[in-house]
Amino acid sequence: MKTRVISAIVALIVVIPIILVGGKLYCFAVATIGLLGFWEFITLKEKEKKLPILMKMIGVIAFVFLVLSNMNQIGLDFYTDYKILTSIIFLVMIPIVFYNRNKYNIEDALFLFGAIFFLGLGFKYLINVRIYDLNYLIFLCLLTIFTDTFAYITGSLIGKHKLAPTVSPKKTWEGFVGGLVFGTFISTMFYYAAFEYTGNIFLLILVVALLSTIGQLGDLVFSSTKRYYKIKDFGNIMPGHGGVLDRLDSIIFVVLAFSFIVRLI
């Protein structure tokens, strides 16, 4: 526990100033962290089968390009140029023609594209949200942190009914509801104050609750992935916490959901 607390404090000391400063420093930091997460995903794949070095290099370049694309985009209509996605499809799919199928095949190509697309969009939108408005990023971070924290606290205190025992044995329905209620309440209050919200408060609560729910489901998706590959953590970059994807699993799903429902509030 001591190691976990210390590493969390160190991470906050480093991350908070970068978030506040924003700009190119923030973009570079997010791309770097995202790339570490992407590499954790590739490492999972290589537990079953090694990917060709060239394809891993292509994956890294495509991932970084996707994350840093459209950095000058202004507004909440987050989008990704279809030309970028089409280029990535060509880059990861066409090589299956030239490789022996035992070394690189359609299954490998689909995994590589999925990793680039899924994680790339998640980290790209983390950049877009910060560029548009710092308060939006703080809102999403608070939502994720308080949902996870109160889900853990509530589950530890009164949790009895297992939520998804085959995926995450320690998570309970009581914890799920506790995280949903407190995460939604605190985040809604922040949003209401930070943006001087004058819209439909019930709609706001509904949207925030939906984001909280998606965050918890996203956590379970990553837990299921770890179960499938029979690992405890995605990595060990943060002592006591695991890898990048262990810490950012929920917010990746939250920011993806936020990108297309933000207009509702």
C-alpha positions as CSV (number, residue, x, y, z in Angstrom):
1,M,0.0,0.0,0.0
2,K,2.9,2.4,0.9
3,T,4.4,1.8,-2.6
4,R,1.1,2.4,-4.2
5,V,0.5,5.7,-2.4
6,I,4.0,7.0,-3.1
7,S,3.9,6.2,-6.8
8,A,0.4,7.8,-7.1
9,I,1.7,11.0,-5.4
10,V,4.8,11.1,-7.7
11,A,2.5,10.6,-10.8
12,L,0.3,13.5,-9.7
13,I,3.2,15.8,-9.1
14,V,4.4,15.2,-12.6
15,V,1.0,15.0,-14.4
16,I,-0.9,17.9,-12.9
17,P,1.5,20.7,-14.0
18,I,1.6,19.2,-17.5
19,I,-2.2,19.3,-17.7
20,L,-2.3,22.9,-16.4
21,V,0.3,24.1,-18.9
22,G,-1.3,22.3,-21.8
23,G,0.0,23.1,-25.3
24,K,2.6,21.1,-27.1
25,L,4.0,19.8,-23.8
26,Y,0.7,18.2,-22.9
27,C,0.2,16.8,-26.5
28,F,3.7,15.3,-26.4
29,A,3.1,13.8,-22.9
30,V,-0.3,12.2,-23.9
31,A,1.2,10.8,-27.1
32,T,4.1,9.3,-25.1
33,I,1.9,7.8,-22.5
34,G,-0.5,6.5,-25.2
35,L,2.4,4.9,-27.0
36,L,3.4,3.1,-23.8
37,G,-0.2,1.9,-23.5
38,F,-0.2,0.8,-27.2
39,W,3.1,-1.1,-26.6
40,E,1.5,-2.9,-23.6
41,F,-1.2,-4.1,-26.0
42,I,1.3,-5.3,-28.5
43,T,3.1,-7.1,-25.7
44,L,-0.1,-9.0,-25.0
45,K,-0.3,-10.2,-28.6
46,E,3.2,-11.4,-28.5
47,K,2.4,-13.7,-25.6
48,E,0.8,-15.8,-28.3
49,K,2.9,-14.9,-31.3
50,K,5.6,-12.5,-32.3
51,L,4.8,-9.8,-34.8
52,P,7.3,-8.8,-37.5
53,I,9.5,-5.9,-36.5
54,L,8.4,-3.9,-39.6
55,M,4.7,-4.3,-38.7
56,K,5.4,-3.1,-35.1
57,M,7.2,-0.1,-36.4
58,I,4.4,0.7,-38.8
59,G,2.0,0.3,-35.9
60,V,3.9,2.7,-33.7
61,I,4.2,5.3,-36.4
62,A,0.5,5.0,-37.3
63,F,-0.5,5.3,-33.7
64,V,1.4,8.4,-33.0
65,F,0.2,10.0,-36.3
66,L,-3.4,9.3,-35.3
67,V,-3.0,10.6,-31.8
68,L,-1.4,13.8,-32.9
69,S,-3.7,14.4,-35.9
70,N,-6.0,17.4,-36.1
71,M,-4.4,19.1,-33.0
72,N,-5.5,22.5,-34.2
73,Q,-9.2,21.4,-34.2
74,I,-11.4,23.8,-32.4
75,G,-14.8,23.0,-31.0
76,L,-16.5,20.0,-29.5
77,D,-17.2,18.2,-32.8
78,F,-14.3,15.8,-32.4
79,Y,-13.6,14.0,-35.6
80,T,-10.9,12.0,-37.3
81,D,-10.2,12.4,-41.0
82,Y,-11.3,9.3,-42.8
83,K,-8.2,9.5,-45.0
84,I,-6.0,8.8,-41.9
85,L,-8.1,5.7,-41.0
86,T,-8.0,4.5,-44.6
87,S,-4.2,4.9,-44.7
88,I,-3.9,2.9,-41.5
89,I,-6.0,0.1,-43.0
90,F,-3.8,0.0,-46.1
91,L,-0.6,0.0,-44.0
92,V,-1.6,-2.9,-41.7
93,M,-3.7,-5.0,-44.2
94,I,-1.7,-5.0,-47.5
95,P,1.4,-6.6,-45.9
96,I,-0.4,-9.9,-45.3
97,V,0.0,-10.5,-49.0
98,F,3.8,-10.4,-48.7
99,Y,4.3,-12.2,-45.4
100,N,4.1,-15.9,-44.8
101,R,0.8,-16.4,-43.0
102,N,2.5,-18.0,-40.1
103,K,4.4,-14.7,-39.5
104,Y,1.7,-12.2,-40.3
105,N,-1.9,-12.9,-41.3
106,I,-5.4,-11.3,-41.3
107,E,-5.9,-12.0,-37.6
108,D,-2.7,-10.2,-36.8
109,A,-3.6,-7.3,-39.1
110,L,-7.0,-6.9,-37.5
111,F,-5.5,-7.0,-34.0
112,L,-3.0,-4.3,-35.0
113,F,-5.6,-2.1,-36.6
114,G,-7.9,-2.5,-33.6
115,A,-5.2,-1.5,-31.2
116,I,-4.2,1.5,-33.2
117,F,-7.8,2.6,-33.8
118,F,-9.2,2.0,-30.3
119,L,-6.3,3.4,-28.2
120,G,-5.3,6.0,-30.8
121,L,-8.8,7.6,-30.7
122,G,-8.9,7.5,-26.9
123,F,-5.6,9.3,-26.5
124,K,-6.3,11.7,-29.4
125,Y,-9.6,12.8,-27.8
126,L,-7.8,13.4,-24.5
127,I,-5.7,15.9,-26.4
128,N,-8.7,17.4,-28.2
129,V,-10.6,17.9,-24.9
130,R,-7.7,19.7,-23.3
131,I,-7.1,21.9,-26.3
132,Y,-10.8,23.0,-26.3
133,D,-11.2,23.6,-22.5
134,L,-9.2,22.6,-19.4
135,N,-12.5,22.3,-17.4
136,Y,-13.8,19.6,-19.6
137,L,-10.7,17.5,-19.0
138,I,-10.9,18.1,-15.3
139,F,-14.5,17.1,-15.4
140,L,-13.7,13.8,-17.1
141,C,-10.8,13.1,-14.7
142,L,-13.0,13.8,-11.7
143,L,-15.7,11.6,-13.0
144,T,-13.4,8.7,-13.5
145,I,-11.5,9.1,-10.3
146,F,-14.5,9.5,-8.0
147,T,-16.4,6.8,-9.7
148,D,-13.5,4.4,-9.2
149,T,-12.7,5.5,-5.7
150,F,-16.2,5.3,-4.4
151,A,-16.9,2.0,-6.2
152,Y,-13.9,0.6,-4.3
153,I,-14.9,2.1,-1.0
154,T,-18.5,1.1,-1.2
155,G,-17.6,-2.4,-2.5
156,S,-15.1,-2.9,0.4
157,L,-17.6,-1.8,3.0
158,I,-20.9,-3.4,2.0
159,G,-20.2,-5.3,-1.2
160,K,-21.8,-8.8,-1.2
161,H,-23.2,-9.4,-4.7
162,K,-20.6,-10.1,-7.4
163,L,-20.9,-7.9,-10.5
164,A,-18.8,-10.0,-12.9
165,P,-17.1,-12.8,-11.0
166,T,-15.4,-14.4,-14.0
167,V,-13.9,-11.1,-15.1
168,S,-13.2,-9.2,-11.9
169,P,-14.0,-11.3,-8.7
170,K,-13.7,-8.3,-6.3
171,K,-16.1,-6.0,-8.0
172,T,-19.7,-6.0,-6.6
173,W,-23.0,-4.5,-7.6
174,E,-22.9,-2.4,-4.4
175,G,-19.6,-1.0,-5.4
176,F,-20.9,-0.3,-8.9
177,V,-23.9,1.6,-7.6
178,G,-21.8,3.5,-5.0
179,G,-19.3,4.6,-7.7
180,L,-22.2,5.6,-10.0
181,V,-24.0,7.6,-7.3
182,F,-21.1,9.5,-5.8
183,G,-19.2,9.9,-9.1
184,T,-22.3,11.3,-10.8
185,F,-23.1,13.6,-7.9
186,I,-19.6,15.1,-7.5
187,S,-19.0,15.4,-11.2
188,T,-22.4,17.0,-11.9
189,M,-21.8,19.6,-9.2
190,F,-18.4,20.4,-10.8
191,Y,-19.9,20.7,-14.2
192,Y,-22.7,22.9,-13.0
193,A,-20.3,25.3,-11.2
194,A,-17.5,25.3,-13.7
195,F,-19.6,26.0,-16.8
196,E,-22.4,27.9,-15.0
197,Y,-24.8,25.4,-16.4
198,T,-28.3,26.7,-17.2
199,G,-29.7,23.7,-19.1
200,N,-31.8,20.8,-18.0
201,I,-30.3,19.5,-14.8
202,F,-32.0,16.1,-15.1
203,L,-30.5,15.7,-18.6
204,L,-27.1,16.6,-17.2
205,I,-27.3,14.1,-14.4
206,L,-28.5,11.4,-16.9
207,V,-25.5,12.1,-19.2
208,V,-23.0,12.1,-16.4
209,A,-24.5,8.9,-15.0
210,L,-24.1,7.3,-18.4
211,L,-20.5,8.3,-18.6
212,S,-19.9,6.9,-15.1
213,T,-21.5,3.7,-16.1
214,I,-19.4,3.5,-19.3
215,G,-16.3,4.1,-17.3
216,Q,-17.0,1.2,-15.0
217,L,-17.8,-1.1,-18.0
218,G,-14.6,0.0,-19.7
219,D,-12.7,-1.1,-16.6
220,L,-14.3,-4.5,-16.9
221,V,-13.5,-4.7,-20.6
222,F,-9.8,-4.3,-19.8
223,S,-10.1,-6.7,-16.9
224,S,-11.6,-9.2,-19.2
225,T,-8.7,-8.7,-21.6
226,K,-6.2,-9.4,-18.8
227,R,-8.1,-12.5,-17.9
228,Y,-8.0,-13.7,-21.5
229,Y,-4.3,-13.3,-21.6
230,K,-3.8,-14.6,-18.1
231,I,-2.0,-11.6,-16.7
232,K,-2.4,-9.5,-13.6
233,D,-1.4,-6.2,-15.0
234,F,-0.7,-4.7,-18.4
235,G,2.7,-3.5,-17.3
236,N,4.7,-2.2,-14.3
237,I,5.4,1.4,-15.1
238,M,3.8,2.5,-11.9
239,P,4.8,0.4,-8.8
240,G,1.7,-0.9,-7.1
241,H,-0.5,0.3,-9.9
242,G,0.6,-1.7,-13.0
243,G,0.8,-0.3,-16.5
244,V,-0.6,2.6,-18.4
245,L,-3.7,0.8,-19.4
246,D,-4.3,-0.4,-15.8
247,R,-4.6,3.3,-14.7
248,L,-6.3,4.8,-17.8
249,D,-8.7,2.0,-18.7
250,S,-11.8,3.8,-17.5
251,I,-11.0,7.3,-18.8
252,I,-10.3,5.9,-22.3
253,F,-13.9,4.7,-22.5
254,V,-15.2,7.8,-20.9
255,V,-13.6,10.2,-23.3
256,L,-14.7,8.1,-26.3
257,A,-18.3,8.3,-25.0
258,F,-18.0,12.0,-24.2
259,S,-16.8,12.7,-27.7
260,F,-20.3,11.9,-29.2
261,I,-22.7,12.7,-26.4
262,V,-21.3,16.0,-25.2
263,R,-23.7,17.9,-27.4
264,L,-26.6,16.6,-25.3
265,I,-25.6,18.8,-22.4
